Amino acid sequence: MYAGTPARRTSPAPAGAPRAVDGGGTPGGGVGPVVVSPPETEWSSSSANAAPGSVQASAPATAQEPVEEDAAAAPQPEADPARNRLRRQVVAYASGEAPGTIVIDTANTYLYLVLGNGKALRYGIGVGREGFTWAGSEKISRKAEWPDWYPPQDMLQRQPYLPRFMAGGPGNPMGARALYIGATVYRLHGTNQPQTIGHAVSSGCFRMVNPDIIDLYSRVPIGTKVVVLHAPKL
């Protein structure tokens, strides 16, 4: 299933964590910091869930632009304060990876975009459930806006009620954007179920709320390095 890196099993997902249809299926250090835009104030329905074509990702930031940390770190209203940790924000992050690298912390349901100078832009994500987590290093091989969804055969065998094809749009579990990871069946993508962020729910893909995947999509080009860290065994 995963080219070049064997999948690793990890500990079971927390009891009571949501189970949802996931979008898994079809097949250097000189970079400067990026501009950090303020996070969205809504996790559920927003402009990111509009019909295909109505949402335009902003242009990728250039290596020369400064990091506007205050904007990303500004407090945002949240009905559930416990979920504030999953909001997009600039954090202190020590990493040996070059700026512009994506690092996925499966155990803590975080994705980091390394900015350099001990900082990273952190996003909350949903990760693979028990038996579907993996680790390795790859690169972004393709990008798509409002991607179509073709559930793979092994997923259809587990969930025969799934459609064989679903066109891109607000009702598609792939969400507003997708970043395809190498030649694997995995990807980073949006979701129409924001309540699943912070949980182990997928078949190996990594999901983000639509405003966050749109933001990340605008920042990273094809060829971006992706490092997936596996969850430690308990």
C-alpha positions as CSV (number, residue, x, y, z in Angstrom):
1,M,0.0,0.0,0.0
2,Y,2.8,2.4,0.9
3,A,5.7,2.7,-1.5
4,G,9.1,2.5,0.2
5,T,8.0,2.6,3.8
6,P,6.2,-0.2,5.7
7,A,3.1,0.7,7.6
8,R,3.5,0.5,11.4
9,R,0.6,-0.5,13.8
10,T,0.1,1.7,16.8
11,S,-2.1,1.7,19.9
12,P,-5.9,1.6,19.6
13,A,-7.9,4.8,19.1
14,P,-9.4,6.3,22.2
15,A,-12.7,4.8,23.3
16,G,-15.6,6.8,22.0
17,A,-13.6,8.6,19.2
18,P,-15.8,9.3,16.2
19,R,-15.8,6.8,13.3
20,A,-16.2,8.5,10.0
21,V,-15.8,7.8,6.3
22,D,-12.3,9.0,5.3
23,G,-11.0,10.3,2.0
24,G,-8.2,7.7,1.7
25,G,-8.2,5.9,-1.6
26,T,-6.8,6.7,-4.9
27,P,-3.6,6.2,-5.8
28,G,16.9,22.3,1.9
29,G,17.6,24.6,4.4
30,G,17.8,27.8,2.4
31,V,14.1,28.4,2.3
32,G,13.0,31.4,4.4
33,P,9.9,31.8,6.6
34,V,6.4,32.2,5.2
35,V,3.7,34.7,6.0
36,V,1.1,33.4,8.5
37,S,-2.5,34.5,7.9
38,P,-4.9,34.6,10.8
39,P,-6.9,31.4,11.5
40,E,-10.6,31.1,10.7
41,T,-13.0,31.7,13.6
42,E,-15.4,28.9,12.7
43,W,-14.7,25.2,12.6
44,S,-18.0,24.1,11.0
45,S,-19.7,25.7,8.1
46,S,-17.7,28.5,6.5
47,S,-16.8,30.0,3.2
48,A,-14.5,27.0,2.7
49,N,-17.5,24.8,2.4
50,A,-19.0,26.7,-0.5
51,A,-19.6,25.1,-3.9
52,P,-16.5,24.2,-6.1
53,G,-15.0,27.2,-7.7
54,S,-16.3,29.7,-5.1
55,V,-13.2,29.4,-3.0
56,Q,-9.8,30.6,-4.2
57,A,-6.7,29.6,-2.4
58,S,-4.3,32.5,-1.8
59,A,-1.0,32.7,-3.7
60,P,1.9,30.8,-2.1
61,A,4.1,32.8,0.1
62,T,7.6,33.7,-1.0
63,A,10.7,32.8,0.8
64,Q,11.5,36.5,1.4
65,E,8.3,37.4,3.3
66,P,8.5,37.8,7.1
67,V,6.6,35.7,9.6
68,E,3.6,37.6,11.0
69,E,3.4,35.5,14.2
70,D,1.0,37.8,16.1
71,A,-1.7,37.4,13.5
72,A,-1.7,33.6,13.7
73,A,-1.4,33.5,17.5
74,A,-4.2,35.9,18.2
75,P,-6.8,34.4,20.5
76,Q,-10.0,33.3,18.7
77,P,-13.4,32.7,20.1
78,E,-14.2,29.0,20.7
79,A,-17.2,27.3,22.2
80,D,-15.1,24.4,23.4
81,P,-11.8,25.8,25.0
82,A,-10.3,22.3,25.1
83,R,-10.2,22.3,21.3
84,N,-8.2,25.5,21.1
85,R,-5.1,23.4,20.8
86,L,-6.2,22.2,17.4
87,R,-6.5,25.7,16.0
88,R,-3.9,27.0,13.5
89,Q,-1.2,28.9,15.3
90,V,2.5,29.6,15.3
91,V,4.3,27.7,18.0
92,A,7.9,27.1,19.3
93,Y,9.2,23.9,17.5
94,A,12.7,22.6,17.5
95,S,13.3,20.5,14.3
96,G,16.3,19.4,12.3
97,E,14.1,19.6,9.1
98,A,14.5,22.5,6.7
99,P,12.0,25.3,6.6
100,G,9.0,24.5,4.4
101,T,9.0,20.8,5.5
102,I,5.7,19.2,6.7
103,V,6.1,17.1,9.8
104,I,3.1,15.0,11.0
105,D,2.9,14.1,14.7
106,T,0.4,11.2,14.6
107,A,0.4,10.7,18.4
108,N,-0.6,14.2,19.2
109,T,-2.8,14.8,16.0
110,Y,-0.7,17.8,14.9
111,L,0.8,18.8,11.6
112,Y,3.7,21.2,11.6
113,L,4.9,23.4,8.7
114,V,8.5,24.2,9.7
115,L,9.2,27.9,9.5
116,G,12.8,27.9,10.8
117,N,14.3,29.9,13.7
118,G,12.7,27.5,16.2
119,K,9.1,28.1,15.0
120,A,6.5,26.2,13.1
121,L,2.9,26.7,12.0
122,R,0.8,24.1,13.7
123,Y,-2.5,22.7,12.6
124,G,-4.8,20.2,14.3
125,I,-5.5,17.1,12.2
126,G,-7.4,13.7,12.2
127,V,-5.2,10.6,11.8
128,G,-5.4,6.9,11.0
129,R,-7.3,4.6,13.3
130,E,-5.9,1.4,14.8
131,G,-4.2,-0.7,12.1
132,F,-4.0,2.2,9.6
133,T,-1.2,4.4,10.9
134,W,2.1,4.5,9.2
135,A,5.4,6.4,9.2
136,G,8.0,7.5,6.7
137,S,9.3,10.3,4.5
138,E,7.8,11.3,1.2
139,K,7.1,14.3,-1.0
140,I,3.9,16.0,-2.2
141,S,3.4,14.6,-5.7
142,R,0.1,16.3,-6.7
143,K,-2.4,19.0,-5.6
144,A,-6.1,19.3,-6.3
145,E,-8.9,21.7,-5.5
146,W,-12.3,20.1,-4.6
147,P,-11.0,16.7,-5.5
148,D,-13.1,13.8,-6.7
149,W,-13.2,10.6,-4.5
150,Y,-12.7,7.1,-5.7
151,P,-12.8,4.7,-2.7
152,P,-10.2,1.9,-3.2
153,Q,-11.2,-1.7,-3.5
154,D,-10.1,-2.7,0.0
155,M,-12.1,0.1,1.5
156,L,-15.2,-1.0,-0.5
157,Q,-14.8,-4.5,0.9
158,R,-14.8,-3.1,4.4
159,Q,-17.6,-0.6,3.7
160,P,-19.6,-1.9,0.8
161,Y,-22.2,0.8,1.2
162,L,-19.8,3.5,0.0
163,P,-20.2,5.1,-3.4
164,R,-17.9,4.0,-6.2
165,F,-17.3,7.6,-7.1
166,M,-18.1,11.0,-5.7
167,A,-17.6,14.3,-7.5
168,G,-15.7,17.0,-5.7
169,G,-17.9,19.4,-3.6
170,P,-19.0,20.3,-0.1
171,G,-20.6,16.9,0.4
172,N,-17.4,15.0,-0.6
173,P,-15.3,13.6,2.4
174,M,-12.1,14.8,0.7
175,G,-13.1,18.4,1.4
176,A,-11.9,21.6,-0.3
177,R,-8.3,20.6,-1.1
178,A,-6.0,17.6,-1.3
179,L,-2.2,17.1,-1.2
180,Y,-1.2,13.7,-2.5
181,I,1.7,12.0,-0.7
182,G,4.2,10.5,-3.1
183,A,3.0,7.3,-4.9
184,T,1.1,6.1,-1.8
185,V,-2.7,6.0,-1.5
186,Y,-2.5,8.5,1.3
187,R,-3.1,12.3,1.2
188,L,-3.6,15.4,3.3
189,H,-7.2,16.6,2.6
190,G,-10.1,18.6,4.0
191,T,-13.2,17.3,5.5
192,N,-16.9,17.9,5.8
193,Q,-16.8,16.5,9.4
194,P,-14.8,19.0,11.4
195,Q,-15.7,17.3,14.6
196,T,-13.4,14.4,13.7
197,I,-10.3,16.6,14.0
198,G,-8.1,15.5,16.9
199,H,-9.2,11.9,16.6
200,A,-8.0,8.6,15.0
201,V,-10.7,8.1,12.4
202,S,-9.2,7.5,8.9
203,S,-7.7,4.7,6.8
204,G,-4.3,6.3,6.8
205,C,-5.0,9.7,5.4
206,F,-4.7,13.0,7.3
207,R,-7.6,15.3,7.4
208,M,-7.9,19.0,8.3
209,V,-10.7,21.5,8.6
210,N,-11.3,23.1,5.2
211,P,-10.0,26.6,6.1
212,D,-6.7,24.9,7.3
213,I,-6.2,22.7,4.2
214,I,-6.8,25.7,2.0
215,D,-4.2,27.6,4.0
216,L,-1.7,24.8,3.8
217,Y,-2.4,24.2,0.1
218,S,-1.5,27.8,-0.6
219,R,1.8,27.6,1.2
220,V,3.4,24.4,-0.1
221,P,4.4,23.5,-3.7
222,I,4.7,20.1,-5.3
223,G,7.9,18.5,-4.1
224,T,7.5,19.6,-0.5
225,K,9.0,17.0,1.9
226,V,6.5,15.2,4.2
227,V,7.7,13.4,7.4
228,V,5.2,11.2,9.1
229,L,6.1,10.3,12.7
230,H,4.5,7.2,14.0
231,A,2.7,7.1,17.4
232,P,4.7,5.5,20.2
233,K,3.6,2.1,21.5
234,L,2.0,2.2,24.9
